[in-house]
Amino acid sequence: MEGKLLQQYQKRVEQQLTTVLQNTSDAEQVRLAMNYSLFNGGKRVRPVLVYMANQLLDGQISQADSAACAIECIHSYSLVHDDLPAMDDDELRRGKPTCHIAFDEATAILAGDGLQALAFELLTTDNSLPADVRLQMVSVLARDSGYLGMVGGQSIDLCNEGKQISTMQLELMHRHKTGALICASIEMGALSSNNAGKADLKALNSYASAIGLAFQVKDDILDIEGSTETLGKPQGSDLQHEKSTYPALLGMAGAKQKLALLNQQAHDSITCFNEAAEPLHWLADYIVERQY
């Protein structure tokens, strides 16, 4: 049942994103690059979290569309920029040439910039939600995608390439780099329901914090155990860039133990929602069991 729900939400956000980018543009090259990056085979986990949080709190799903599209725009922009020669210098993303390879470096930079700006445009022009709720969403997304969140995490990552860091420093980096947007997805989804209380937000934030870190631990494991064909990106790229990872610091057995602990924390965080949280329980397991 939950697998079908995942596909339903994935299809919904992709339909919404298609509508967003179908308008003609005088700058056709950058629009094509934005479209290429948005529809490059992503799992859409973040938009799915938006929809799941909205439905958990009895919201209208249509009121979650702008937040779902916005978070995917931010995520896609971050991947475009992460792949650039000045950052991770990757040539493959989801089994396809990265944006700067498919187009060129300057166009890739502009495509990332365009996707970031589009995210905030989507939130501010959604008249289905009260202005104060939209303002809260803008604040959440700006915080968690900026230097206090994702951008800060990427900076910490780049500054520590080739250096040995502690598990505490590694966790801090990933709670920013990967976890912040996961938390933003849950919070914006809850806000879009217009029914989120403080206790709801606290429980959902704990859940998001756990699965956000679990997502990265699993990525670290897959970088070693997965294949380039399955992953859709070069296997072993973390080792190539001399990045600190959970298997490197804890060993593979320790990394898998950490993953199991985070998964349990995620489940425990949302027991207060009873059966209504089944989709979120399923998604927590999906994140730790995925093969790409």
C-alpha positions in Angstrom: 0.0 0.0 0.0 2.7 2.5 1.0 4.8 1.6 -2.1 1.8 2.7 -4.2 1.4 5.8 -2.1 5.1 6.6 -2.8 4.5 6.3 -6.6 1.4 8.4 -6.3 3.2 11.3 -4.6 6.2 11.0 -7.0 3.8 11.2 -10.0 2.0 14.1 -8.4 5.1 16.3 -7.8 6.4 15.5 -11.3 3.1 16.6 -12.9 3.3 19.8 -10.8 6.9 20.4 -11.8 6.0 19.9 -15.5 3.4 22.6 -15.2 5.8 25.0 -13.5 8.4 24.7 -16.3 6.1 24.6 -19.3 6.0 28.3 -19.7 8.0 29.7 -22.6 11.1 31.6 -21.8 13.3 34.0 -23.7 16.3 32.3 -22.0 15.5 28.8 -23.5 19.0 27.4 -22.8 18.8 27.8 -19.1 15.2 26.6 -19.0 16.2 23.4 -20.8 19.1 22.9 -18.3 16.7 23.5 -15.3 14.3 21.0 -16.8 17.1 18.5 -17.4 18.2 18.7 -13.8 14.7 18.4 -12.4 13.7 15.4 -14.4 16.9 13.4 -14.1 15.4 10.3 -12.3 15.4 11.4 -8.7 13.6 9.4 -6.0 11.6 12.5 -4.9 11.9 11.6 -1.2 11.7 15.2 -0.1 8.5 16.1 -1.9 7.0 12.7 -0.7 7.8 13.8 2.9 6.0 17.1 2.3 2.9 15.2 1.1 3.1 12.6 3.9 3.3 15.3 6.7 0.4 17.2 5.1 -1.8 14.2 5.0 -0.8 13.0 8.5 -2.2 16.2 9.8 -5.4 16.1 7.7 -4.4 18.8 5.3 -5.6 19.3 1.8 -3.0 17.8 -0.5 -3.3 20.5 -3.1 -2.0 23.0 -0.5 1.2 21.0 -0.3 2.0 21.2 -4.0 4.0 24.4 -3.9 6.1 23.2 -1.0 6.7 19.8 -2.6 7.9 21.5 -5.9 9.9 24.1 -4.0 11.9 21.6 -2.0 12.7 19.6 -5.1 13.8 22.7 -6.9 16.2 23.4 -4.0 17.4 19.8 -3.9 18.0 19.7 -7.7 19.9 23.0 -7.7 22.1 21.7 -4.9 23.0 18.6 -7.0 23.8 20.7 -10.0 26.2 22.9 -8.0 27.7 19.9 -6.1 28.7 18.3 -9.4 30.5 21.4 -10.7 34.3 21.2 -11.3 34.9 23.6 -8.4 33.0 21.3 -6.0 32.9 17.5 -6.4 33.7 17.6 -10.1 31.4 14.7 -11.0 30.5 13.7 -14.6 27.6 11.3 -13.8 24.4 11.9 -11.9 21.6 9.3 -11.7 23.2 7.5 -14.7 23.2 10.5 -16.9 25.8 13.2 -17.7 25.8 15.9 -15.0 24.3 19.3 -16.0 27.6 21.0 -16.7 28.6 18.1 -19.0 25.3 17.9 -20.8 25.3 21.7 -21.3 28.3 23.7 -20.1 29.6 25.0 -16.8 28.2 28.5 -17.0 24.7 27.2 -18.0 24.8 24.7 -15.1 25.6 27.5 -12.6 22.7 29.6 -14.0 20.4 26.6 -14.0 21.1 26.1 -10.3 20.5 29.7 -9.6 17.3 29.6 -11.5 16.0 26.6 -9.6 16.8 28.2 -6.3 14.9 31.4 -7.2 12.0 29.4 -8.6 11.6 27.6 -5.3 10.8 30.8 -3.4 8.7 32.1 -6.3 6.5 29.0 -6.0 6.0 29.5 -2.2 5.2 33.2 -2.4 2.7 33.0 -5.2 0.6 30.1 -3.8 -2.7 31.8 -2.9 -4.2 28.6 -1.6 -2.5 29.2 1.8 -2.7 32.2 4.2 0.1 34.7 3.8 1.5 34.0 7.3 1.8 30.3 6.5 3.6 31.0 3.2 6.0 33.4 5.1 6.8 30.6 7.6 7.5 28.2 4.7 9.8 30.8 3.1 11.6 31.2 6.4 12.0 27.5 6.9 13.3 26.9 3.4 15.7 29.8 3.5 17.2 28.7 6.8 17.6 25.1 6.0 19.0 25.6 2.5 21.4 28.4 3.5 24.6 28.7 5.5 22.8 27.4 8.6 21.7 24.3 6.8 22.6 22.7 3.5 25.1 25.3 2.2 26.9 25.3 5.5 27.1 21.5 5.4 28.6 21.5 1.9 31.1 24.1 3.1 32.1 21.9 6.0 32.5 19.0 3.7 34.7 20.8 1.2 36.9 22.3 4.0 37.5 18.8 5.4 38.4 16.9 2.2 41.6 14.9 2.9 41.4 15.5 6.6 40.5 13.1 9.4 37.5 14.3 11.4 35.7 12.8 14.4 32.3 11.1 14.2 30.8 14.1 16.0 32.1 16.5 13.3 30.9 14.1 10.6 27.4 14.0 12.1 27.3 17.8 12.4 28.3 18.1 8.7 25.6 15.7 7.5 22.9 17.1 9.7 23.5 20.3 7.8 24.3 19.0 4.3 21.6 16.3 4.0 19.5 16.5 7.1 18.5 20.1 6.9 16.4 19.8 3.7 14.8 16.6 5.0 13.7 18.5 8.1 12.5 21.4 5.9 10.4 19.0 3.9 8.6 17.6 6.9 8.1 21.1 8.5 6.8 22.7 5.3 4.4 19.7 4.8 3.1 20.1 8.3 2.7 23.9 7.9 0.8 23.4 4.6 -1.8 21.4 6.5 -2.7 24.5 8.6 -3.2 22.1 11.5 0.3 21.7 13.0 0.6 22.1 16.7 3.9 22.5 18.6 3.8 18.8 19.8 3.2 17.7 16.2 6.2 19.7 14.9 8.5 18.5 17.7 7.7 14.8 16.9 8.0 15.3 13.2 11.3 17.2 13.5 12.7 14.3 15.6 11.7 11.9 12.9 13.1 14.0 10.2 16.4 14.5 12.0 16.8 10.7 12.4 15.9 9.8 8.8 18.0 12.7 7.4 21.1 11.3 9.0 20.1 7.8 8.2 19.9 8.8 4.5 23.5 9.9 4.5 24.8 6.9 6.5 23.1 4.7 3.9 24.6 6.7 1.0 28.1 6.2 2.6 27.5 2.4 2.8 26.2 2.3 -0.8 29.3 4.2 -2.0 31.3 1.1 -1.0 28.8 -1.7 -1.5 26.9 -0.4 -4.5 27.8 -0.4 -8.2 28.1 2.5 -10.6 25.4 1.0 -12.7 23.0 0.7 -9.7 23.9 4.0 -8.1 23.8 6.0 -11.2 27.0 7.8 -10.2 30.6 6.7 -9.8 31.0 4.1 -7.1 33.8 4.9 -4.7 33.6 8.7 -5.3 33.8 9.4 -1.6 37.2 7.6 -1.4 38.4 9.3 -4.5 37.7 12.7 -3.0 39.2 11.6 0.4 35.9 12.3 2.2 35.3 11.2 5.8 32.4 8.7 5.9 30.7 6.5 8.5 32.3 3.3 7.2 35.7 4.9 7.2 35.3 6.1 10.8 33.2 3.3 12.3 33.9 0.4 10.0 31.2 -1.2 7.9 29.7 -3.1 10.8 29.6 0.1 12.9 28.1 2.1 10.1 25.3 -0.4 9.7 24.7 -0.5 13.5 24.4 3.3 13.4 21.9 3.1 10.5 19.8 0.6 12.5 19.8 2.9 15.6 18.7 5.9 13.6 15.9 3.9 12.0 14.7 2.9 15.4 14.8 6.5 16.6 12.7 7.5 13.6 10.1 4.9 14.4 10.0 5.8 18.1 9.6 9.5 17.3 6.2 9.2 15.6 4.4 6.6 17.8 2.3 9.4 19.1 0.5 9.6 15.7 -0.6 5.9 16.0 -1.7 4.2 12.7 -1.9 7.5 10.9 1.9 7.5 10.7 2.2 4.2 8.9 3.4 5.8 5.6 6.2 7.6 7.5 7.2 4.3 9.2 7.3 2.7 5.8 9.4 5.5 4.4 11.9 5.2 7.2 12.5 1.6 6.3 12.6 2.4 2.6 15.5 4.8 3.2 17.6 2.3 5.0 16.8 -0.7 2.7 17.2 1.1 -0.6 19.9 0.0 -3.0 20.5 3.3 -4.7 
